[in-house]
Amino acid sequence: MSSQMLSQTHPVTVDLSQAPATVVEALRRIRGVEKHGHTFLDNANKPTFFSYAALYKAAEVRAHALLGQGLTRGDRVAMVLSQPQDFVITFLGALLAGLVPVPMFPPLSFGKLDAYADSAVTILEVAGARLIITDKALSSVLWQVVPKVSTIKDLLLVESLDAGKRSEGPLPDITPDDLAFLQFTSGSTSAPKGVMVSHRSLVANCWAIATEGMGLELGSDVAISWLPLYHDMGLIGFVITPLFKATDVVYIPTLSFVKRPNVWLQTMHDYKGTLSFGPNFAFALATKRASEKELATWDLSRVRLIGCGAEPINANVMLEFVERFAACGLKPGVPMPAYGMAEATLAMSFAPVGADLPVLLLDAEAFRGEGKVVTPEDDALALAFVGCGKPFNQHRIAVIDLEGNLLGEDREGELVFAGPSLTDGYWKNEAATAEVYRPLTTADGAADPTIWLRTGDLGFVHDGNVFISGRSKDLIILNGRNHHPQSIEWAVAEIDGVRKGNVVAFSRPGKESEELVVVVETRSEPPADLKETIAKTVADRLSLKVSDVILLAAGQLPKTSSGKLQRRKTREQYLAGQLGGEGVRTLGTAGERLTVARHLARSLLGRATHAASKVFNRPS
């Protein structure tokens, strides 16, 4: 399909001026739109176009096919699908059927299948999934997990799903309070949590994104996305939000972007894209990889905005991006910083569309020492922070101190969020929900009945705008993904020469994105190649690049009086050049990494066990 088929001259005749009650209603009210829809590119950039009318019909067929499997309203359905077309149709079909999709990431490499299987089993058990839907290429890995999950009824291939038995009755009515899907937090934690996203919070967030955040016009924009659809930014931002304004979307396979980052802006040029989104590292990659030949041919003059979120925003990266592509007609105000998280459905604040990059310089001594926002006397000694705009209407972002008291503007603390986009907590995890979703104390000591989300992020509010300064929950964000430091620390702790329980991992600011640092205390006379071994272990186990390894003698890592490691203090000492003045488990199995052949054997055994359980009428 050519870019002309995504014409911006065809008016949408349906009324999209008001928010729908549910995502299903949003899809149904545009089911007659023939001129706008979704374009799915394959790995060779060959397009397949579904108008919104065709998309609804395909999703309706998929809904009846899912219900034909004996599933009932509210059942959780795990989706492990690598192709955007399969994912979008199946996800929307599940919503129409009143089922609860559980998007899961596919295995990223053959070398990490053992850890992937462990993680998949945990998520499936927590979700209580009844069915796994996957494709033929991934089924060989996933069959091995089926016998390990007590609730799984079957594994179905998406290629054959529609050819099976179909339900004949009407599809259920969906209400705003119905659970839409479970979004599992992206950190590599030992106990993943499923965020409960209702239709009510989805509508509130998507409508705010579409109207206040991006200013979508009825059927006039063309969105381009390479973002993974199992992640909230790709799913909510580029599958669900476009339904509210009948927006054209072009999907680039994520792996195509990973292998060839230039495909992002090439597609923006080919399809006359007007908006997109990506984490900080994607802007850096695009700037670095663009050739002079491409700069001479690309036309990016139609681009209105490219949002930036999901990881700390580097002002220099944004400015270099604008400078690099100015020759292609890119406008200075195109990069749009944003702030959000899964527990808030997705977005919490957007910087204004088309505005200059909102960079605020602060006095470093006043901010680091007292957490105060003060104008610097010398810009050379200042700290720079990028503003992420103001909260949406009917939403609030505030700052609290260590005791949970609300602070005013220009004071650093933990950011908290409230409003209709707030999700319903964590699936079957009341303790974790109560810890994060709770009332606060007002400045005068009175009780505030409002339920606030404790984000775990450090920041401040200045002139109503939100600025992120750090992360109080120690998450490490690399290339747009969250990594729990313990998963790295546990892997390193098993290395010969490292003192177990004395490993700290954190990130440092890099030129283009955040970089990983590992600090360890060593045993006496450690191996000469210990630094190289640590870097290789983290790369092999977690597919992460270690930018620096620091070796310390026993007792030199900062700890609390009870003996707990202090990650933040370790990082502060590292950045200040003061480390060394202070006087577990592994991720996955501890044995050798399983080969692909052994995983295939496990999957065959799992499939045979599942088949036998059906024959003897026993639960699998």
HELIX and SHEET records of a PDB file:
HELIX    1   1 SER A    3  LEU A    6  5                                   4    
HELIX    2   2 VAL A   23  ARG A   28  1                                   6    
HELIX    3   3 TYR A   52  LEU A   67  1                                  16    
HELIX    4   4 PRO A   84  LEU A   96  1                                  13    
HELIX    5   5 PHE A  110  LYS A  112  5                                   3    
HELIX    6   6 LEU A  113  ALA A  127  1                                  15    
HELIX    7   7 LYS A  136  LEU A  142  1                                   7    
HELIX    8   8 TRP A  143  LYS A  148  5                                   6    
HELIX    9   9 VAL A  158  LEU A  161  1                                   4    
HELIX   10  10 HIS A  199  ALA A  208  1                                  10    
HELIX   11  11 ILE A  209  GLY A  213  3                                   5    
HELIX   12  12 ASP A  232  LEU A  235  1                                   4    
HELIX   13  13 ILE A  236  ILE A  240  3                                   5    
HELIX   14  14 THR A  241  PHE A  244  5                                   4    
HELIX   15  15 THR A  254  LYS A  259  1                                   6    
HELIX   16  16 VAL A  263  ASP A  270  1                                   8    
HELIX   17  17 ASN A  280  ARG A  289  1                                  10    
HELIX   18  18 GLU A  292  THR A  297  1                                   6    
HELIX   19  19 ALA A  315  PHE A  325  1                                  11    
HELIX   20  20 ALA A  326  CYS A  328  5                                   3    
HELIX   21  21 ALA A  342  ALA A  344  5                                   3    
HELIX   22  22 ALA A  364  GLU A  370  1                                   7    
HELIX   23  23 ASP A  379  LEU A  381  5                                   3    
HELIX   24  24 GLU A  430  VAL A  436  1                                   7    
HELIX   25  25 PRO A  485  ALA A  493  1                                   9    
HELIX   26  26 LEU A  530  LEU A  542  1                                  13    
HELIX   27  27 ARG A  567  LEU A  575  1                                   9    
HELIX   28  28 VAL A  596  VAL A  615  1                                  20    
SHEET    1   A 9 PRO A  47  SER A  51  0                                        
SHEET    2   A 9 GLY A  37  LEU A  41 -1                                        
SHEET    3   A 9 ASP A 248  TYR A 251  1                                        
SHEET    4   A 9 VAL A 222  SER A 225  1                                        
SHEET    5   A 9 LEU A 275  GLY A 278  1                                        
SHEET    6   A 9 LEU A 305  CYS A 308  1                                        
SHEET    7   A 9 PRO A 335  GLY A 340  1                                        
SHEET    8   A 9 ALA A 347  PHE A 350 -1                                        
SHEET    9   A 9 LYS A 390  PRO A 391 -1                                        
SHEET    1   B 4 VAL A 100  PRO A 103  0                                        
SHEET    2   B 4 ARG A  76  VAL A  80  1                                        
SHEET    3   B 4 LEU A 131  THR A 134  1                                        
SHEET    4   B 4 ASP A 154  LEU A 157  1                                        
SHEET    1   C 2 LEU A 179  PHE A 184  0                                        
SHEET    2   C 2 GLY A 194  SER A 198 -1                                        
SHEET    1   D 2 VAL A 359  ASP A 363  0                                        
SHEET    2   D 2 ALA A 382  VAL A 386 -1                                        
SHEET    1   E 5 LEU A 406  LEU A 407  0                                        
SHEET    2   E 5 ARG A 396  ILE A 400 -1                                        
SHEET    3   E 5 GLY A 413  ALA A 418 -1                                        
SHEET    4   E 5 ALA A 447  HIS A 462 -1                                        
SHEET    5   E 5 TYR A 437  THR A 441 -1                                        
SHEET    1   F 5 LEU A 406  LEU A 407  0                                        
SHEET    2   F 5 ARG A 396  ILE A 400 -1                                        
SHEET    3   F 5 GLY A 413  ALA A 418 -1                                        
SHEET    4   F 5 ALA A 447  HIS A 462 -1                                        
SHEET    5   F 5 ASN A 465  ARG A 471 -1                                        
SHEET    1   G 2 ILE A 476  LEU A 478  0                                        
SHEET    2   G 2 ARG A 481  HIS A 483 -1                                        
SHEET    1   H 3 VAL A 498  ARG A 508  0                                        
SHEET    2   H 3 GLU A 515  THR A 522 -1                                        
SHEET    3   H 3 VAL A 546  LEU A 552  1                                        
END                                                                             
